[in-house]
Amino acid sequence: MNKEQILAGSSMPLASPSYPKGPYRFLNREYLLVHYESDPEVIREMLPEPLEPDGNHVFYEWMKMPDSSGFGSYQESGCGIAATYNGIACNFSVMMYLDDEPPTSGGREIWGFPKKFGVPRLDVIHDTLTGTLHYDRELVAMGTMAYKNEKLDAEEISRGLASKLNVNLKLIPDVDGSPKIAQLVGYHLADVSVKFAFKGPARLHLVPHVNCRVADLPVTKILYGQHILADLTLPYGEVLLDYLD
């Protein structure tokens, strides 16, 4: 193969790419988000500069994605921190766990999503929206929310999802182990259409685990839960800050 063929590839392995080129469209993406307050010192420690905490607000989420272009059908779970970047409100992704290789590789390589393999599940069990995360066969997170109690304005939630800046820390080493890419990456969701959105009481149980450290952001106060179903597009992002410059 020649240089042009190599550079035209979407991902490794070139003979059988893990994922095609984007952007990536998600249909019927279902969320359970548990919003809570956590330890301000831990929040500060986990935020890379120049991000600043936006209060003590943390969220834990489950996402069921049955129809994702290029990625297939999978589920995901992880946590994020409400922050600001140069005064702009944003969400910073701390850690994510999912059960499918293409979005794991693509998420890390393109946007710098902090993804590892895990087994998340989101289901409705009788009157309870229930999310679980297993890592190395152990239960490390469980979130529950009362099912469809308080209806929210779908258009307002759509605007909020599309306008919010999302930020990742992308860190990829060179072949000698030194940093090759060290960037703060930002992106906005696009073409968001929320089909329903609900708010209600929720609970979150996090179990300490050395290789799945979701419990490192401890729950000090539960705020509320959200249940959302939406179609959306994940476009490419932009470099907000290059730490190697």
N, C-alpha and C positions, 0 to 999 in steps of 0.2 A: 504494500500500500504506500501511496505517496503522501506528502505533507498535507495537501488539500484534503485528501480522504481522512487523514488523522484528525485534522482540525474541524472537520464537518461532523465528527462523532458527537453524540449527546452525553455519553458517560462510559465508564468502565464496567465490565470488559468490552472492548470495542467490538469483538466478535458477537457479543450478546449483551447489549447495554442494559444496565439495571433500570434505567428510566429514559423516556424520550425527552425531547426539548419541550419547554413550556410555552405559554403559561398553562396552569393546571386548573381545571374546573371541577368543583365538588358539588354534587347533587345530594339533597336530603342529608346534609351534615347535621348531626344531632349533638347538642352540648348539654352536659350537666356541669355547672360552675358553682362551687361553694366559695363565697367571699368571706374572708375572716381577717382579724387583726393578729399580728405576730410581734415577736420581740424586735424592737427597733434596732438594737445592736446587731442582731443577726441579719436583718434586712440590709443595713449599711454595709456589712461585711460581704454580702453576696452581690451587691451592685457594683459593676465596673465603672471607674471614672470615665466620663464626667457625669454619669447618671446620678440623680439625687432621689431619695425616697419621697413619695407623694403620700405623706402620712404613714401609717403602719399597715396599709392595705395589701393583703396577699390574696391570691385566688388559686384554688385547686380545681382542675377541670378533667372531665372525661369527654372524649369525642368519638362518636361512631360515624364512620365514613363508608357507606355501602357502595358509593359510585364515584370514584375519583379517577379522572383521566390520567393515564400513565402509571398510576399507583395501584389501582384495583380497589378491593374492599378490605378495610382494616379498621382497627380501633387504637385509640391513643389516650394517654393519661399523663398529667404532669402539673407543674405549678409555675406561677409567675408572680411578679411583683409590680405593683402600681408605682410608677416612677415619673421623673421629668428629665427631658433632654434639652438643655439650653432654654428651660422654661416651658417647653412643650410637653404636655401630658402624654405618657406612653406606657405600654406594657412590656416588661422585660421578661423573657423566657429563661427560667432557671434550670429546669430539667424536664425531660419528656421520655416516656416509655411507650413503645408500640410493638406490634406483632407482625410486621411486614417489612421485608428487606428494601424494596424500591423507595418508599418514602423515608426510610431511615437513612439510606445512603444519599438520596437526593436532598433531603432536608439538611443534612450536615454539610454536604459538598457545595450546595448553591447558596443557601441563606445562613448557614451556621446554626441551625436549630440544634439544641443540646440533646440529641436523641440517642437512646440505648434500647436494647431489646427488653421487652417485658410482656406481660399478658394482662392487658386491661379488658374489662367488660362493662358495658352499660346496658341495663335492662330495666323494664318496668315489671316489678313484682307486686302483683295485686295493687295496693294503693300507694306504692313507694317507687320512685325513680331511684335506682340503685347502681352505683358504680363501684367496681372493685379493681384493684391492681395487685397481681402476684408477680414476684421477682424471685427467681430460683426456687419456685414452688411454694414460697411463703407469702402470705397475705401481708402487704405493706401499707395499703390504703383502702379505706371504704368510705364512700360518701352516700348520703341518703337525703332525699328531698320529697316532701309531700307532693303528690301528683296533681299538677295543673290546678293550683289553688287560686292564684291571683293573676289574671290575664294582663299582659303588657301590650303597649302599642307597637305592633310589628314594624311599622314604618320608622318610628323613632329608634328602635333597636337596630334596624338596617343602617340608618344614618350613623349611629354610634360605632358600629362595627367597621364601616367604611372609612370613617374619619380618624379613627384612633391610630396613632403611630405605634407600630410593633417593632421591638428591638431585640436583636440577638448578638451575642459575642461569638464571632467566628475565629477559631484558632486551629490552624493546620500547620504541622511541622514540616521542615525541609527534610531531605534524605539524610542529613547529618544530625537530625534531631533538633536543630535550632528553629526558631519560629520562621515560617515562610509567609504565612498569612495571619495577621492579628488585626482584626477589624471589628468595629461596631457597625452592624448592618441594620438598616431600617427598611420597612415595607408597609404598604397599606393593602388591605383586602379590597377587591374590586367586584363590581357587578353583583352586589349583595342583595339578595331577596329573602327576607325572613318570612317564613310561612306561619310560624307561631312563636310566641315567647311568653313565658310565665315566670313569676316570682313567688317564692314561698319559703317556709321554714326549712332548715337543712341542718345536718350534722356531718362532722368529718372526723374520722379516726385514722391516725397516722402511726405506723409502727417503726421504731428505729431499725435501720439495716445499714451495714457498712458500705454496701455497693449500690444501694437505692436510697438516697438520703432525703426523701421527701419529708421525713419527720424533723429534719434540721431546721425547718421553718415552723416552729411550734404554734399550735392554736391557742391564742389567749382569749379570743372572743369571736363567736360566730356572728356574722352580719346577716347574710341571707343567701338563698340559693336561686339559681336561674336555670330554666329549661328552655332551650332554643332549638328550632329546626330551620335550616337555611340552605339556600343555594349560593355559592360564591366562587370567585376566582382568586387563586393565589398567583399573583404576577411576580416577575423578578423584582429584586430590591435595589437598594443603593447603599454605597459606603458612606456612613455618617462620619466615621473617624478611622484613620489608619494609624495604628499604634507604632508602626515601623517607620513612618515618615519623620 
